[in-house]
Amino acid sequence: MGPPGRALQIRRVVWAYHLKNALGTSEIMTSSSFFLAVNYPWLDYGCDFGRSPWGYSGLASPHARDVVAADFARIRSSGVSVVRWFLLCDGRSGVRYENGIPAGPDDFLFTDVAAALDLASRSSLQICFSLFDFLWLQTPDAPRPTFPGRAALQFAGGREALLQKILLPLFREFCAHPALFAWEIVNEPEWAIPEFQPSQRASLSLANARSYFSEIAQAVREEARVPVTLGAARFEWLRAWSEIGLDLLQAHYYPQSERDQKLSLSQQLGSLSDLAQPLWLGELPANDPASPEYSLTEALTACRDAGLAGAGIWRWRPPEPGGPDAAFGFVEPETLLAWSRRSSEFRV
């Protein structure tokens, strides 16, 4: 399916407008641009930023900096301009707690974020930080004494403390940083919301989720001066977040999860051409063994031709053996570079 005509033009103009007004410049994105991104989700889940109950291994450590610096240089040489990185994850690191409630950033959080942004700047990359993961919103299986904040977002007071004590200081500290692409409120929150995922662990109502995410979006607009986004797990859930104040809508696409739609990627993107905000795919698998017809390069082309702002491949670093995403593998730099060279609309 080809570009959706006027809807394509409107989305691109709106996207350029948002970035120009959020950052005070139009250098990052123009009306004819499509950005290529990769997911660099973590070196060690939940432990890249701040101190965890099990010790410190964050970005300010020399080993972590060396690893990321080498990776970022290769990422940029592959034609990529944006890196998506999980920040607080399930709350195990970066936060001081008092009686299980967020009380402020720990002594390493800001230092590690600054280190990541510095490394991105050195490689001419920008980072989209996903502030927290859906796991932190889910009801934990059992209390864990070594992990005092695991249930901190299960009640309104804990969520408000996270916003006031952690997120607002974070937005102010890195306001309009040139290496900051966007703040992503949360990764795939639908898995913690019973209206989308009926389960004992999904206990945050959609009404409360929308209210809280709207507060965070407003805080980003007022304090951060960068775009704000949210990573919806599926296309069909995207519109639930279209009226909470996001600058950039985001959906994730895995072919095996979309079989019930009986539509191709191009057809599903075409059905979203009436969205008021620009859209990007934050997660697109490098491989999908369960869907032999899937091709990453064809998917990227479908995203570009549909007028999306950009697309991010899951993932750059090899997944953990036996992990839930092990089957999707990781992207080869040569694949990205070859696609970007073939794409006349891609801007390096």
C-alpha positions as CSV (number, residue, x, y, z in Angstrom):
1,M,0.0,0.0,0.0
2,G,1.3,3.4,-0.9
3,P,1.6,6.6,1.2
4,P,-1.9,7.8,2.4
5,G,-1.8,11.1,0.5
6,R,-2.8,14.1,2.6
7,A,-2.6,12.2,5.9
8,L,1.0,11.5,5.2
9,Q,1.7,15.2,4.6
10,I,-0.2,16.3,7.7
11,R,1.7,13.8,9.9
12,R,5.1,14.9,8.7
13,V,4.3,18.6,9.1
14,V,3.0,18.0,12.7
15,W,6.1,15.9,13.6
16,A,8.4,18.6,12.3
17,Y,6.4,21.3,14.2
18,H,6.6,19.3,17.5
19,L,10.3,18.9,17.3
20,K,11.0,22.5,16.3
21,N,8.9,23.8,19.2
22,A,10.1,21.3,21.7
23,L,13.8,21.6,21.0
24,G,14.0,25.1,19.5
25,T,15.5,23.7,16.3
26,S,14.4,21.9,13.2
27,E,17.8,20.2,12.6
28,I,16.8,16.8,13.8
29,M,13.7,16.1,11.6
30,T,12.5,17.6,8.4
31,S,9.3,17.0,6.5
32,S,10.9,14.4,4.3
33,S,12.8,12.5,7.0
34,F,12.3,9.0,8.3
35,F,14.5,8.1,11.3
36,L,16.0,4.7,11.9
37,A,16.3,3.5,15.5
38,V,17.5,0.5,17.4
39,N,16.5,-0.8,20.7
40,Y,19.5,-0.9,23.1
41,P,17.2,-1.9,25.9
42,W,19.8,-2.7,28.6
43,L,23.2,-4.1,29.4
44,D,21.7,-5.6,32.5
45,Y,17.9,-5.3,32.9
46,G,17.1,-2.6,35.5
47,C,20.7,-2.0,36.5
48,D,22.2,0.4,33.9
49,F,21.1,3.5,35.8
50,G,21.6,3.8,39.5
51,R,22.5,1.3,42.2
52,S,20.4,-1.9,42.6
53,P,19.9,-3.9,45.8
54,W,22.6,-6.3,44.4
55,G,25.3,-3.7,43.8
56,Y,26.4,-1.1,41.2
57,S,27.0,-1.7,37.5
58,G,25.8,1.5,35.9
59,L,27.0,3.6,33.1
60,A,29.4,5.6,35.1
61,S,31.6,2.5,35.6
62,P,34.5,2.4,33.2
63,H,33.6,-1.1,31.8
64,A,30.0,-0.1,31.0
65,R,31.2,3.1,29.3
66,D,33.7,1.3,27.1
67,V,31.0,-1.3,26.0
68,V,28.5,1.4,25.2
69,A,31.0,3.7,23.5
70,A,32.0,0.8,21.1
71,D,28.3,-0.2,20.5
72,F,27.3,3.4,19.8
73,A,30.0,4.0,17.3
74,R,28.9,0.9,15.4
75,I,25.2,1.9,15.7
76,R,25.8,5.3,14.2
77,S,28.0,3.8,11.4
78,S,25.0,1.6,10.5
79,G,22.8,4.6,9.6
80,V,20.9,4.7,12.9
81,S,20.2,8.1,14.5
82,V,18.0,7.1,17.6
83,V,18.6,4.6,20.4
84,R,15.7,3.4,22.6
85,W,16.9,2.5,26.2
86,F,15.0,1.4,29.3
87,L,15.7,3.6,32.3
88,L,14.1,2.6,35.6
89,C,12.6,-0.6,34.3
90,D,10.8,-2.2,37.3
91,G,12.2,0.2,39.9
92,R,15.1,-1.9,41.2
93,S,17.7,0.7,40.6
94,G,18.1,4.5,40.6
95,V,15.5,5.2,43.3
96,R,15.8,5.8,47.1
97,Y,12.8,4.4,49.0
98,E,11.2,5.2,52.3
99,N,8.7,2.6,53.5
100,G,8.5,1.3,49.9
101,I,7.7,4.8,48.4
102,P,10.0,6.7,46.0
103,A,11.8,9.4,48.0
104,G,14.3,10.7,45.4
105,P,17.0,9.6,42.9
106,D,19.9,7.6,44.3
107,D,23.4,8.9,44.2
108,F,24.1,7.4,40.8
109,L,21.0,7.9,38.7
110,F,21.7,11.4,37.3
111,T,25.4,10.5,36.8
112,D,24.6,7.4,34.8
113,V,22.0,9.2,32.6
114,A,24.5,12.0,32.0
115,A,27.1,9.4,31.0
116,A,24.7,7.8,28.5
117,L,23.8,11.1,27.0
118,D,27.5,12.1,26.7
119,L,28.3,8.8,24.9
120,A,25.3,9.4,22.6
121,S,26.6,12.9,21.8
122,R,30.1,11.6,21.0
123,S,28.5,9.3,18.4
124,S,26.0,11.8,17.1
125,L,23.1,9.7,18.4
126,Q,20.0,10.6,20.4
127,I,18.4,8.5,23.1
128,C,14.7,7.8,23.7
129,F,14.6,6.8,27.3
130,S,11.7,4.6,28.3
131,L,11.1,5.8,31.9
132,F,9.6,2.6,33.3
133,D,8.4,-0.9,32.2
134,F,5.0,-2.4,32.6
135,L,6.4,-4.9,35.1
136,W,6.6,-2.1,37.7
137,L,2.9,-1.5,37.2
138,Q,1.9,-5.1,37.6
139,T,1.0,-6.7,40.9
140,P,4.1,-8.6,42.1
141,D,3.9,-12.3,42.8
142,A,5.2,-12.0,46.3
143,P,7.0,-9.3,48.5
144,R,10.7,-9.3,48.1
145,P,12.6,-7.8,51.1
146,T,15.7,-7.0,48.9
147,F,13.6,-5.1,46.5
148,P,11.7,-2.5,48.6
149,G,10.1,-0.6,45.7
150,R,8.7,-3.4,43.7
151,A,5.1,-2.5,44.6
152,A,5.6,1.2,44.7
153,L,3.3,1.9,41.7
154,Q,0.4,-0.2,42.9
155,F,-1.3,2.8,44.6
156,A,-1.8,6.4,43.7
157,G,0.5,7.8,46.4
158,G,3.4,5.7,45.1
159,R,2.8,6.8,41.5
160,E,2.6,10.4,42.5
161,A,5.8,10.1,44.5
162,L,7.6,8.7,41.5
163,L,6.5,11.7,39.4
164,Q,7.3,14.4,42.0
165,K,10.4,12.9,43.6
166,I,12.1,11.2,40.6
167,L,10.7,12.2,37.2
168,L,10.3,15.9,37.6
169,P,13.9,16.3,38.9
170,L,15.0,14.1,36.0
171,F,13.2,16.3,33.4
172,R,14.7,19.4,34.9
173,E,18.2,18.1,35.2
174,F,18.3,17.1,31.5
175,C,16.0,19.8,30.1
176,A,16.4,20.1,26.3
177,H,19.6,18.1,26.3
178,P,20.8,17.9,22.6
179,A,21.3,14.1,22.9
180,L,17.8,13.5,24.3
181,F,15.4,12.5,21.6
182,A,12.3,11.9,23.7
183,W,11.0,10.8,27.1
184,E,8.9,7.6,26.7
185,I,6.4,7.4,29.7
186,V,6.2,3.7,29.9
187,N,6.8,0.5,27.9
188,E,3.7,-1.5,27.0
189,P,1.5,-0.6,29.9
190,E,-1.4,-2.6,28.5
191,W,0.0,-5.8,30.1
192,A,-0.7,-4.2,33.5
193,I,-4.2,-3.0,32.7
194,P,-7.2,-5.4,33.0
195,E,-9.1,-3.8,30.2
196,F,-6.4,-5.0,27.9
197,Q,-5.0,-8.0,29.7
198,P,-7.3,-9.7,32.2
199,S,-5.1,-11.4,34.8
200,Q,-4.5,-11.3,38.5
201,R,-1.3,-9.3,37.9
202,A,-3.1,-6.6,35.8
203,S,-4.7,-4.3,38.4
204,L,-4.2,-0.8,37.2
205,S,-7.4,0.5,35.7
206,L,-7.4,2.2,32.3
207,A,-8.9,5.3,33.8
208,N,-6.1,5.6,36.4
209,A,-3.5,4.8,33.8
210,R,-4.7,7.5,31.5
211,S,-4.9,10.0,34.3
212,Y,-1.3,9.2,35.5
213,F,0.2,9.1,32.1
214,S,-1.4,12.5,31.2
215,E,0.2,14.0,34.3
216,I,3.6,12.7,33.2
217,A,3.1,14.0,29.6
218,Q,2.2,17.4,31.0
219,A,5.3,17.4,33.2
220,V,7.5,16.6,30.1
221,R,5.9,19.5,28.2
222,E,6.4,22.0,31.0
223,E,9.8,20.9,32.3
224,A,11.7,18.8,29.7
225,R,11.3,20.7,26.4
226,V,11.6,17.4,24.4
227,P,8.9,15.3,22.8
228,V,7.0,12.8,24.9
229,T,5.9,9.3,23.7
230,L,4.5,6.0,25.1
231,G,5.1,2.5,23.8
232,A,1.8,0.8,23.1
233,A,2.2,-3.0,22.8
234,R,-0.1,-3.4,19.7
235,F,-1.7,-1.3,17.0
236,E,-5.2,-2.0,18.2
237,W,-4.4,-0.4,21.6
238,L,-2.8,2.7,20.2
239,R,-5.8,5.0,20.2
240,A,-6.3,4.5,23.9
241,W,-3.3,6.9,24.3
242,S,-4.1,9.4,21.5
243,E,-5.7,12.0,23.9
244,I,-3.3,12.1,26.8
245,G,-1.0,14.8,25.4
246,L,1.7,12.8,23.5
247,D,3.8,14.5,20.9
248,L,4.6,11.2,19.2
249,L,2.5,8.1,19.2
250,Q,4.3,4.8,19.3
251,A,3.3,1.2,18.7
252,H,5.2,-2.1,18.7
253,Y,4.8,-4.7,16.0
254,Y,5.5,-8.5,16.2
255,P,3.9,-10.5,13.4
256,Q,3.0,-13.5,15.5
257,S,1.1,-11.2,17.9
258,E,-0.9,-9.7,15.1
259,R,-2.2,-12.8,13.4
260,D,-5.7,-12.3,14.7
261,Q,-5.9,-9.1,12.7
262,K,-5.5,-11.0,9.4
263,L,-3.9,-7.9,7.8
264,S,-0.5,-7.2,6.5
265,L,1.7,-4.6,8.1
266,S,1.1,-2.1,5.3
267,Q,-2.7,-2.6,5.6
268,Q,-2.6,-2.1,9.4
269,L,-0.5,1.1,9.0
270,G,-3.0,2.3,6.3
271,S,-5.8,1.9,8.8
272,L,-4.0,4.4,11.1
273,S,-3.6,7.1,8.6
274,D,-6.2,9.3,10.3
275,L,-4.1,9.7,13.6
276,A,-3.7,13.3,14.6
277,Q,-0.2,12.8,16.0
278,P,2.8,11.4,14.1
279,L,3.5,7.7,14.6
280,W,6.6,5.5,14.9
281,L,7.2,1.8,15.5
282,G,9.3,1.6,18.7
283,E,9.8,-2.2,18.3
284,L,10.1,-4.2,15.1
285,P,11.7,-7.6,15.4
286,A,15.0,-8.3,13.7
287,N,13.7,-11.8,13.0
288,D,10.5,-13.8,13.7
289,P,10.9,-17.5,13.2
290,A,7.2,-18.1,13.8
291,S,6.5,-15.9,10.8
292,P,8.7,-17.1,7.9
293,E,7.2,-14.5,5.6
294,Y,8.4,-11.7,7.7
295,S,11.3,-9.5,6.4
296,L,12.8,-6.7,8.4
297,T,13.9,-4.7,5.4
298,E,10.4,-5.0,3.8
299,A,8.9,-4.0,7.2
300,L,11.1,-0.9,7.3
301,T,10.1,0.0,3.8
302,A,6.4,-0.4,4.7
303,C,6.9,2.0,7.6
304,R,8.6,4.6,5.5
305,D,6.1,4.4,2.7
306,A,3.2,4.7,5.1
307,G,4.5,8.0,6.2
308,L,5.7,7.0,9.7
309,A,8.1,9.2,11.5
310,G,10.5,6.3,12.1
311,A,11.0,2.7,13.2
312,G,13.1,1.0,15.8
313,I,14.5,-2.6,15.5
314,W,14.4,-5.0,18.5
315,R,17.3,-5.3,19.2
316,W,20.9,-4.3,18.8
317,R,22.7,-6.4,21.4
318,P,22.2,-10.2,21.4
319,P,19.4,-11.3,23.7
320,E,20.0,-13.3,26.8
321,P,20.0,-17.0,26.1
322,G,16.7,-18.5,27.0
323,G,15.2,-15.0,27.5
324,P,11.6,-14.2,26.4
325,D,12.9,-12.4,23.2
326,A,15.6,-14.9,22.3
327,A,13.8,-16.1,19.2
328,F,13.8,-12.6,17.7
329,G,17.6,-12.5,17.7
330,F,19.4,-9.2,16.9
331,V,19.9,-7.0,13.9
332,E,23.1,-7.1,11.8
333,P,24.7,-3.7,11.2
334,E,25.1,-4.6,7.5
335,T,21.4,-5.1,7.1
336,L,20.6,-1.6,8.4
337,L,23.3,0.1,6.4
338,A,22.2,-1.7,3.2
339,W,18.6,-0.6,3.8
340,S,19.5,2.9,4.6
341,R,21.6,3.2,1.4
342,R,18.7,1.9,-0.7
343,S,16.2,4.3,0.8
344,S,16.2,7.6,-1.0
345,E,14.2,9.2,1.9
346,F,16.6,8.2,4.7
347,R,18.6,11.0,6.2
348,V,21.9,10.1,7.9
